[in-house]
Amino acid sequence: MITAIIQARMRSTRLPGKVLLPLGGKTILENAVERARQAKLIDEVVLATSTEAADDVIAELCDKKSIAYFRGSENDVLDRFYQAALAYKAENICRLTADCPLIDPAIIDKAAQEFLSGKYDYVSTSHPVATYPDGFDTWIFSFAALERSWREAKLPSEREHVTSYIWNHPEKFKISSVKNEVDLSEYRLTIDEPADYELLKLVVANVEDLTMENIVKFLKTNA
């Protein structure tokens, strides 16, 4: 069993409220949730946001759209994930972010297959080297690895970035990575700034089947 936990919040420094911007008839956040649900090896999708008042609108959208969610610490995202995993009794966790609305379900499944077949504690598509486009990042780890991280991580960076403690301590965990055959890390399909949003809208308006291959093919000739 793998539970996808998608982190989201409204207070972005460079593009506030970005997760609720419209994209293809839905919000950025809904796109991320919908594509995670399409992954065959994901059993449940949960949105993890903060208890801050600014994120009330995210909780309201989740209620309206029947999206499971959890609210926890804004800055201690590791604790937020741990408490969300406890609340939803997650055996294994797939960490995703709402600012990556075009995540390819096939990549999620590829990482999940690697995780399950090797009985790993942690599998990543972006560490130690990213070969997929920025915006297709997937991290999968066991609840035991998450709990140990939650218990032992002390550095602020390790509390904020959820899996930093794991890859900072490879001697404590069984770790693997998934790499693409071709390095596509030059492409960017995440949203941090207004220009990112314009590119995402262009892609969604012009690519019918939003697989990574189709998106990259479009970008090579049009962007």
C-alpha positions in Angstrom: 0.0 0.0 0.0 1.3 3.4 -1.0 -0.3 6.7 0.0 0.6 9.7 -1.9 0.9 12.8 0.3 0.9 16.1 -1.6 2.2 19.1 0.2 0.6 22.5 -0.6 0.3 26.0 1.0 -0.9 29.4 -0.1 2.0 31.5 1.2 4.5 31.3 -1.6 7.2 34.0 -1.6 7.4 34.4 -5.4 3.9 33.6 -6.5 1.4 33.7 -3.6 -1.7 31.5 -4.0 -0.2 29.6 -6.9 -1.7 26.3 -6.0 -5.2 27.6 -6.6 -4.5 29.3 -10.0 -6.6 27.9 -12.8 -5.0 25.4 -15.3 -7.0 23.6 -17.9 -10.3 24.2 -16.2 -9.1 23.1 -12.8 -6.8 24.5 -10.1 -3.1 23.7 -10.1 -3.8 21.7 -6.9 -6.6 19.7 -8.5 -4.4 18.8 -11.4 -1.7 17.5 -9.1 -4.2 15.4 -7.2 -5.9 14.1 -10.3 -2.6 12.9 -11.9 -1.5 11.3 -8.7 -4.7 9.4 -8.6 -4.0 8.1 -12.1 -0.9 6.2 -10.9 -1.7 2.5 -10.7 0.4 1.8 -7.7 -1.0 4.6 -5.6 -3.8 3.5 -3.3 -4.8 6.8 -1.7 -4.1 10.5 -2.2 -3.9 12.9 0.7 -3.3 16.7 0.6 -1.1 18.0 3.4 -1.5 21.7 4.1 -0.9 23.9 7.2 -3.1 25.0 10.1 -2.4 28.6 9.1 -5.5 30.8 8.3 -4.1 31.5 4.9 -4.6 27.8 4.0 -8.2 27.6 5.0 -9.1 28.1 1.3 -7.2 24.9 0.5 -9.1 23.0 3.1 -12.4 24.4 1.8 -11.5 23.3 -1.8 -10.6 19.8 -0.5 -14.0 19.6 1.3 -15.8 20.8 -1.9 -13.9 18.4 -4.2 -13.8 15.4 -1.9 -10.0 15.4 -1.5 -8.7 13.8 1.6 -6.5 16.2 3.6 -4.5 16.8 6.7 -3.5 20.1 8.4 -0.3 20.4 10.3 2.8 22.6 10.9 3.5 25.1 8.2 7.3 25.1 8.5 8.1 21.7 10.0 6.9 19.8 6.9 8.5 16.6 8.1 6.2 16.6 11.1 3.3 17.5 8.9 4.0 14.4 6.7 4.5 12.2 9.7 1.3 13.2 11.4 -0.6 12.9 8.0 0.8 9.4 7.6 -0.3 8.5 11.1 -3.8 9.9 10.6 -4.3 8.0 7.3 -2.4 4.8 8.5 0.0 4.9 5.6 2.3 2.0 5.2 4.4 3.6 2.5 4.4 7.2 1.4 4.8 8.9 -2.0 5.8 12.5 -1.5 4.6 14.9 -4.2 4.2 18.7 -4.3 1.2 20.7 -5.5 3.4 23.0 -7.5 4.1 20.2 -9.9 0.7 19.9 -11.6 1.9 17.9 -14.6 3.5 15.0 -12.8 3.4 12.0 -15.0 1.6 9.0 -13.4 3.9 6.6 -15.3 6.9 8.1 -13.5 5.2 7.7 -10.1 4.5 4.1 -11.0 8.1 3.5 -12.1 9.5 4.8 -8.8 6.9 2.8 -6.9 7.8 -0.4 -8.8 11.5 0.2 -7.9 10.6 0.8 -4.3 8.4 -2.3 -4.0 10.6 -4.7 -6.0 13.8 -3.9 -4.0 12.2 -3.5 -0.6 13.9 -0.2 -0.2 13.5 2.4 2.5 13.6 5.2 0.0 13.5 5.8 -3.7 13.8 9.1 -5.5 13.7 10.3 -9.1 15.8 13.4 -8.3 18.6 12.3 -5.9 21.5 12.1 -6.2 21.1 13.3 -9.8 18.0 14.6 -11.5 17.4 13.2 -15.0 13.7 14.0 -15.3 12.3 17.5 -16.0 11.9 19.7 -13.0 8.3 19.2 -12.0 8.3 15.4 -12.3 10.0 14.7 -8.9 8.8 11.7 -7.0 10.0 10.5 -3.6 8.8 7.2 -2.1 9.7 5.9 1.4 8.5 3.6 4.1 6.6 4.7 7.1 9.5 3.3 9.2 11.9 5.6 7.4 9.7 8.6 7.8 9.3 7.8 11.5 13.0 7.5 12.1 13.6 10.8 10.2 10.9 12.5 12.3 12.5 11.2 15.5 16.1 11.9 14.6 16.2 14.9 12.3 17.4 18.1 14.0 18.6 20.4 11.3 16.0 23.0 10.1 16.6 21.9 6.5 15.8 18.3 7.4 12.6 19.3 9.1 11.5 21.5 6.1 12.3 19.2 3.2 11.0 15.9 4.6 13.4 13.5 3.0 16.7 15.4 3.5 17.6 13.4 6.6 17.3 10.1 4.7 19.7 11.0 1.9 22.0 12.8 4.4 22.4 9.4 6.2 22.6 6.7 3.6 24.3 4.4 6.2 20.9 4.2 8.0 18.6 3.5 5.0 18.4 1.2 2.0 18.3 3.8 -0.8 17.8 3.6 -4.6 17.1 6.1 -7.4 15.3 6.0 -10.7 16.9 7.6 -13.7 15.5 8.5 -17.1 17.3 7.0 -20.2 18.0 10.6 -21.5 18.8 13.5 -19.2 15.8 15.9 -19.5 16.6 17.9 -16.4 17.0 21.1 -18.5 13.2 21.3 -18.8 11.1 23.0 -16.2 7.5 22.2 -15.5 7.0 23.4 -12.0 5.5 26.7 -10.9 7.4 29.2 -8.8 7.2 32.4 -10.8 4.7 34.0 -13.3 6.8 32.8 -16.3 6.4 29.2 -15.1 2.6 29.6 -15.0 2.6 31.0 -18.5 4.5 28.0 -19.8 2.3 25.5 -18.0 -0.8 27.1 -19.6 0.8 26.9 -23.0 1.6 23.2 -22.5 -1.9 22.3 -21.3 -3.5 24.2 -24.1 -1.5 22.5 -26.8 -0.6 19.0 -25.6 -3.6 16.6 -25.7 -2.1 13.6 -23.9 0.1 15.1 -21.1 2.8 12.4 -20.8 6.4 13.4 -20.2 7.4 12.4 -23.7 4.6 14.4 -25.3 5.3 17.5 -23.2 9.1 17.4 -23.9 8.4 16.9 -27.6 6.2 20.0 -27.6 8.8 22.0 -25.7 11.6 21.1 -28.0 9.8 22.6 -31.0 7.7 25.4 -29.5 9.1 26.8 -26.3 
